[in-house]
């Protein structure tokens, strides 16, 4: 069995759960070859905690690895993908694949933004396809148990999906620079909306391949965004995060597919009580509610918040008093562990993963077409077939 040397770029929230999942992969010989990040202190602390080699820069680390796991902020993704691809290394990349990062933020020219992102997406897809390198797009919704069960239903029953609804909403982000366009590439649509959107695009791909051998792709998008916590009449009670410098905190996307069917995505920052993630499928022969988070494996009642000071219940929940869904293993229920397992297995076998460069490009293209639609008051906008 050939050893696979995996090196990480990024030591934040994603970097932490990626290394946890990599160390639980079975069936392959994995070596964590090293880690680097843009900040010296964070990479040193991460290296000490996880007992792995620390690199001062990406180039030297890439040379010593077989697979590069990119968990750094979105504005770095394009350069690190390009660097790893040039070296012929396999790649795992966290969402979004890339984006448009500017000081102009919400006031930027959306036509230029759209054109630049499409050019970058086309370049990345060409690089990956022509070089034959492996790329796993880390869209965890694809790998959640509920979405995978729906994949099985669609495949075995020949379902036609008529419409879907989905949402990811919660209060803010683990990133310190979330809410600043030049680092995150936008607000709720790109920061959160990519998750349910990616899951729904995946299911339509599954449907198309099962029924005709060809994915069913997204065709158009209509979208609106809002800045609810920046309204002049917003009454801040101190519970909802408000430090969104130049991005939206609510967004809606209406997607139409090549076959005329539809999907609707809601995403926002203005949600209390933890993460609210789901996808619901309305097909011609069944209906499925895919719960992503919370998943009610265990519910616990706590009369005093301090009782649970050292107990993790669920991500982004502002209080532990009263009834709370208690996550048993979010790496599994949120799809993180199956995602990493699929990437390693697929790379070892020389096959494409379930969440690949095609899904990554379609998802990112749809979101930036949505931003263009929003600038034009929700007018239906074509999603390029790159």
ZAPABA-531763 format. One record per residue (C-alpha): residue in three letters; x, y, z. Coordinates in steps of 0.05 Angstrom, whole numbers. Example, Ala and Ser with C-alpha at 12.3 -4.5 7.8 and 13.67 -1.06 7.14 Angstrom:
2
('ALA'; (246; -90; 156))
('SER'; (273; -21; 143))
This chain:
386
('UNK'; (0; 0; 0))
('UNK'; (29; 66; -22))
('UNK'; (35; 120; 31))
('UNK'; (-3; 184; 16))
('UNK'; (31; 246; 44))
('UNK'; (-21; 300; 58))
('UNK'; (-1; 371; 77))
('UNK'; (-48; 425; 102))
('UNK'; (-52; 499; 86))
('UNK'; (-92; 535; 139))
('UNK'; (-100; 525; 214))
('UNK'; (-169; 553; 228))
('UNK'; (-236; 519; 238))
('UNK'; (-231; 478; 174))
('UNK'; (-159; 459; 186))
('UNK'; (-177; 431; 254))
('UNK'; (-232; 385; 231))
('UNK'; (-194; 365; 168))
('UNK'; (-135; 338; 208))
('UNK'; (-183; 302; 256))
('UNK'; (-216; 268; 197))
('UNK'; (-151; 252; 160))
('UNK'; (-127; 215; 221))
('UNK'; (-190; 172; 221))
('UNK'; (-186; 151; 148))
('UNK'; (-184; 75; 139))
('UNK'; (-159; 32; 81))
('UNK'; (-101; 78; 62))
('UNK'; (-33; 94; 93))
('UNK'; (-37; 168; 109))
('UNK'; (20; 212; 133))
('UNK'; (7; 284; 153))
('UNK'; (68; 313; 120))
('UNK'; (63; 383; 148))
('UNK'; (24; 448; 157))
('UNK'; (32; 521; 139))
('UNK'; (-11; 583; 144))
('UNK'; (-5; 657; 133))
('UNK'; (7; 671; 207))
('UNK'; (70; 645; 241))
('UNK'; (42; 639; 311))
('UNK'; (-20; 599; 289))
('UNK'; (20; 550; 246))
('UNK'; (71; 539; 303))
('UNK'; (16; 526; 353))
('UNK'; (-21; 480; 306))
('UNK'; (42; 441; 291))
('UNK'; (58; 432; 364))
('UNK'; (-13; 411; 382))
('UNK'; (-18; 359; 327))
('UNK'; (56; 339; 327))
('UNK'; (68; 353; 254))
('UNK'; (123; 390; 216))
('UNK'; (112; 465; 206))
('UNK'; (132; 500; 142))
('UNK'; (144; 574; 135))
('UNK'; (115; 575; 64))
('UNK'; (73; 534; 17))
('UNK'; (123; 520; -39))
('UNK'; (172; 479; 3))
('UNK'; (115; 441; 36))
('UNK'; (81; 425; -31))
('UNK'; (147; 394; -56))
('UNK'; (145; 346; 3))
('UNK'; (73; 323; -5))
('UNK'; (28; 282; -51))
('UNK'; (-36; 318; -34))
('UNK'; (-48; 390; -12))
('UNK'; (-108; 404; 32))
('UNK'; (-127; 478; 25))
('UNK'; (-164; 503; 87))
('UNK'; (-140; 575; 84))
('UNK'; (-187; 636; 73))
('UNK'; (-223; 639; 6))
('UNK'; (-181; 696; -23))
('UNK'; (-120; 650; -22))
('UNK'; (-152; 590; -57))
('UNK'; (-138; 608; -130))
('UNK'; (-63; 619; -118))
('UNK'; (-54; 557; -76))
('UNK'; (-93; 513; -125))
('UNK'; (-51; 540; -182))
('UNK'; (14; 529; -143))
('UNK'; (-4; 457; -125))
('UNK'; (-29; 441; -195))
('UNK'; (34; 468; -226))
('UNK'; (73; 419; -181))
('UNK'; (28; 362; -204))
('UNK'; (0; 350; -134))
('UNK'; (-70; 325; -116))
('UNK'; (-114; 378; -84))
('UNK'; (-169; 382; -32))
('UNK'; (-200; 452; -30))
('UNK'; (-250; 480; 20))
('UNK'; (-308; 520; -5))
('UNK'; (-314; 566; -42))
('UNK'; (-268; 544; -98))
('UNK'; (-250; 617; -112))
('UNK'; (-285; 684; -116))
('UNK'; (-277; 760; -127))
('UNK'; (-239; 796; -73))
('UNK'; (-237; 872; -73))
('UNK'; (-235; 933; -28))
('UNK'; (-296; 960; -65))
('UNK'; (-339; 905; -35))
('UNK'; (-413; 913; -47))
('UNK'; (-400; 975; -90))
('UNK'; (-357; 938; -141))
('UNK'; (-377; 932; -213))
('UNK'; (-415; 866; -214))
('UNK'; (-405; 856; -289))
('UNK'; (-329; 859; -279))
('UNK'; (-335; 815; -218))
('UNK'; (-375; 763; -257))
('UNK'; (-327; 764; -317))
('UNK'; (-265; 758; -273))
('UNK'; (-294; 700; -233))
('UNK'; (-316; 663; -296))
('UNK'; (-246; 671; -326))
('UNK'; (-213; 645; -263))
('UNK'; (-262; 586; -259))
('UNK'; (-249; 568; -331))
('UNK'; (-174; 571; -320))
('UNK'; (-177; 527; -258))
('UNK'; (-222; 476; -293))
('UNK'; (-175; 474; -353))
('UNK'; (-114; 465; -309))
('UNK'; (-145; 408; -270))
('UNK'; (-174; 372; -330))
('UNK'; (-114; 379; -377))
('UNK'; (-62; 362; -324))
('UNK'; (-103; 303; -299))
('UNK'; (-91; 321; -226))
('UNK'; (-140; 301; -172))
('UNK'; (-184; 355; -141))
('UNK'; (-234; 343; -86))
('UNK'; (-282; 400; -72))
('UNK'; (-297; 400; 2))
('UNK'; (-372; 410; 0))
('UNK'; (-394; 373; 62))
('UNK'; (-469; 376; 46))
('UNK'; (-456; 325; -9))
('UNK'; (-430; 275; 42))
('UNK'; (-481; 283; 98))
('UNK'; (-519; 218; 114))
('UNK'; (-586; 248; 94))
('UNK'; (-562; 273; 25))
('UNK'; (-528; 206; 13))
('UNK'; (-593; 170; 30))
('UNK'; (-629; 215; -20))
('UNK'; (-576; 198; -72))
('UNK'; (-592; 124; -62))
('UNK'; (-667; 137; -69))
('UNK'; (-658; 176; -133))
('UNK'; (-611; 125; -163))
('UNK'; (-651; 63; -146))
('UNK'; (-721; 90; -162))
('UNK'; (-706; 132; -224))
('UNK'; (-735; 194; -191))
('UNK'; (-747; 260; -226))
('UNK'; (-734; 318; -178))
('UNK'; (-785; 373; -192))
('UNK'; (-764; 424; -140))
('UNK'; (-719; 431; -80))
('UNK'; (-712; 480; -23))
('UNK'; (-651; 487; 22))
('UNK'; (-620; 533; 73))
('UNK'; (-558; 546; 113))
('UNK'; (-565; 601; 164))
('UNK'; (-531; 616; 230))
('UNK'; (-502; 673; 269))
('UNK'; (-436; 692; 237))
('UNK'; (-374; 651; 224))
('UNK'; (-312; 623; 259))
('UNK'; (-269; 668; 214))
('UNK'; (-245; 735; 240))
('UNK'; (-248; 765; 170))
('UNK'; (-317; 740; 152))
('UNK'; (-360; 799; 133))
('UNK'; (-304; 835; 95))
('UNK'; (-312; 826; 19))
('UNK'; (-238; 829; 2))
('UNK'; (-225; 767; 45))
('UNK'; (-290; 728; 38))
('UNK'; (-312; 745; -33))
('UNK'; (-382; 766; -11))
('UNK'; (-430; 753; 45))
('UNK'; (-484; 701; 59))
('UNK'; (-491; 677; -13))
('UNK'; (-418; 656; -20))
('UNK'; (-404; 643; 54))
('UNK'; (-465; 599; 69))
('UNK'; (-509; 592; 7))
('UNK'; (-457; 549; -29))
('UNK'; (-473; 492; 19))
('UNK'; (-547; 478; 4))
('UNK'; (-535; 500; -68))
('UNK'; (-478; 450; -75))
('UNK'; (-520; 395; -45))
('UNK'; (-578; 408; -92))
('UNK'; (-534; 414; -154))
('UNK'; (-503; 348; -134))
('UNK'; (-571; 314; -129))
('UNK'; (-591; 338; -198))
('UNK'; (-524; 313; -225))
('UNK'; (-539; 245; -193))
('UNK'; (-609; 245; -223))
('UNK'; (-584; 260; -293))
('UNK'; (-529; 208; -292))
('UNK'; (-576; 155; -264))
('UNK'; (-630; 168; -317))
('UNK'; (-590; 187; -380))
('UNK'; (-516; 183; -363))
('UNK'; (-508; 259; -365))
('UNK'; (-511; 309; -307))
('UNK'; (-569; 358; -305))
('UNK'; (-536; 426; -297))
('UNK'; (-561; 493; -271))
('UNK'; (-583; 541; -326))
('UNK'; (-605; 608; -294))
('UNK'; (-609; 643; -227))
('UNK'; (-651; 699; -199))
('UNK'; (-628; 729; -134))
('UNK'; (-636; 784; -82))
('UNK'; (-593; 802; -22))
('UNK'; (-605; 847; 38))
('UNK'; (-565; 879; 95))
('UNK'; (-615; 870; 152))
('UNK'; (-568; 886; 210))
('UNK'; (-545; 949; 175))
('UNK'; (-615; 979; 167))
('UNK'; (-622; 1047; 200))
('UNK'; (-682; 1021; 240))
('UNK'; (-647; 956; 262))
('UNK'; (-655; 948; 337))
('UNK'; (-593; 913; 364))
('UNK'; (-608; 872; 426))
('UNK'; (-537; 845; 428))
('UNK'; (-553; 774; 407))
('UNK'; (-539; 776; 332))
('UNK'; (-470; 790; 303))
('UNK'; (-470; 856; 265))
('UNK'; (-397; 868; 243))
('UNK'; (-410; 858; 169))
('UNK'; (-369; 913; 137))
('UNK'; (-391; 910; 64))
('UNK'; (-428; 845; 52))
('UNK'; (-500; 821; 54))
('UNK'; (-527; 783; 115))
('UNK'; (-587; 753; 78))
('UNK'; (-594; 723; 9))
('UNK'; (-642; 684; -35))
('UNK'; (-628; 646; -100))
('UNK'; (-678; 615; -148))
('UNK'; (-644; 565; -194))
('UNK'; (-673; 535; -258))
('UNK'; (-641; 473; -288))
('UNK'; (-632; 450; -359))
('UNK'; (-694; 406; -353))
('UNK'; (-738; 463; -328))
('UNK'; (-740; 441; -256))
('UNK'; (-723; 489; -199))
('UNK'; (-688; 498; -132))
('UNK'; (-692; 553; -80))
('UNK'; (-636; 572; -32))
('UNK'; (-643; 615; 30))
('UNK'; (-583; 637; 71))
('UNK'; (-572; 687; 126))
('UNK'; (-532; 709; 187))
('UNK'; (-594; 730; 227))
('UNK'; (-610; 664; 262))
('UNK'; (-607; 649; 336))
('UNK'; (-606; 581; 368))
('UNK'; (-550; 549; 327))
('UNK'; (-542; 526; 256))
('UNK'; (-604; 516; 213))
('UNK'; (-586; 471; 154))
('UNK'; (-631; 428; 110))
('UNK'; (-648; 407; 39))
('UNK'; (-719; 384; 21))
('UNK'; (-731; 346; -43))
('UNK'; (-799; 343; -79))
('UNK'; (-795; 288; -132))
('UNK'; (-846; 254; -178))
('UNK'; (-846; 191; -135))
('UNK'; (-824; 213; -65))
('UNK'; (-809; 271; -18))
('UNK'; (-748; 274; 28))
('UNK'; (-730; 322; 84))
('UNK'; (-654; 320; 91))
('UNK'; (-636; 347; 160))
('UNK'; (-564; 371; 161))
('UNK'; (-561; 409; 228))
('UNK'; (-589; 402; 278))
('UNK'; (-596; 327; 275))
('UNK'; (-635; 303; 336))
('UNK'; (-595; 243; 358))
('UNK'; (-596; 268; 429))
('UNK'; (-633; 325; 463))
('UNK'; (-610; 349; 531))
('UNK'; (-642; 395; 582))
('UNK'; (-597; 440; 623))
('UNK'; (-627; 486; 677))
('UNK'; (-564; 527; 687))
('UNK'; (-516; 550; 632))
('UNK'; (-454; 541; 675))
('UNK'; (-469; 467; 685))
('UNK'; (-447; 455; 613))
('UNK'; (-386; 500; 611))
('UNK'; (-341; 444; 588))
('UNK'; (-393; 407; 546))
('UNK'; (-401; 419; 471))
('UNK'; (-473; 415; 448))
('UNK'; (-480; 444; 378))
('UNK'; (-443; 495; 335))
('UNK'; (-463; 569; 339))
('UNK'; (-512; 561; 396))
('UNK'; (-508; 623; 441))
('UNK'; (-534; 590; 504))
('UNK'; (-537; 520; 534))
('UNK'; (-596; 533; 579))
('UNK'; (-661; 496; 567))
('UNK'; (-668; 441; 515))
('UNK'; (-611; 434; 464))
('UNK'; (-596; 384; 410))
('UNK'; (-531; 352; 431))
('UNK'; (-487; 333; 372))
('UNK'; (-456; 264; 381))
('UNK'; (-406; 268; 324))
('UNK'; (-411; 328; 278))
('UNK'; (-353; 304; 236))
('UNK'; (-400; 248; 214))
('UNK'; (-468; 282; 214))
('UNK'; (-442; 344; 178))
('UNK'; (-407; 300; 126))
('UNK'; (-335; 319; 142))
('UNK'; (-310; 249; 156))
('UNK'; (-343; 214; 96))
('UNK'; (-319; 272; 52))
('UNK'; (-246; 262; 70))
('UNK'; (-253; 187; 65))
('UNK'; (-281; 194; -6))
('UNK'; (-225; 240; -26))
('UNK'; (-170; 193; -2))
('UNK'; (-204; 131; -30))
('UNK'; (-217; 164; -98))
('UNK'; (-145; 190; -103))
('UNK'; (-117; 122; -86))
('UNK'; (-161; 89; -138))
('UNK'; (-149; 142; -191))
('UNK'; (-222; 161; -198))
('UNK'; (-262; 225; -191))
('UNK'; (-294; 239; -123))
('UNK'; (-368; 251; -114))
('UNK'; (-353; 325; -102))
('UNK'; (-306; 345; -158))
('UNK'; (-282; 403; -200))
('UNK'; (-346; 404; -241))
('UNK'; (-390; 413; -180))
('UNK'; (-343; 465; -152))
('UNK'; (-344; 506; -216))
('UNK'; (-420; 502; -225))
('UNK'; (-433; 522; -153))
('UNK'; (-385; 582; -155))
('UNK'; (-410; 604; -223))
('UNK'; (-482; 602; -198))
('UNK'; (-467; 645; -137))
('UNK'; (-432; 700; -176))
('UNK'; (-486; 699; -229))
('UNK'; (-533; 709; -169))
('UNK'; (-493; 770; -147))
('UNK'; (-501; 799; -217))
('UNK'; (-575; 783; -216))
('UNK'; (-582; 819; -150))
('UNK'; (-550; 882; -177))
('UNK'; (-602; 881; -232))
('UNK'; (-660; 875; -183))
('UNK'; (-667; 800; -189))
('UNK'; (-668; 793; -265))
('UNK'; (-658; 722; -289))
('UNK'; (-584; 712; -305))
('UNK'; (-551; 657; -345))
('UNK'; (-502; 610; -309))
('UNK'; (-445; 597; -358))
('UNK'; (-430; 526; -379))
('UNK'; (-355; 528; -367))
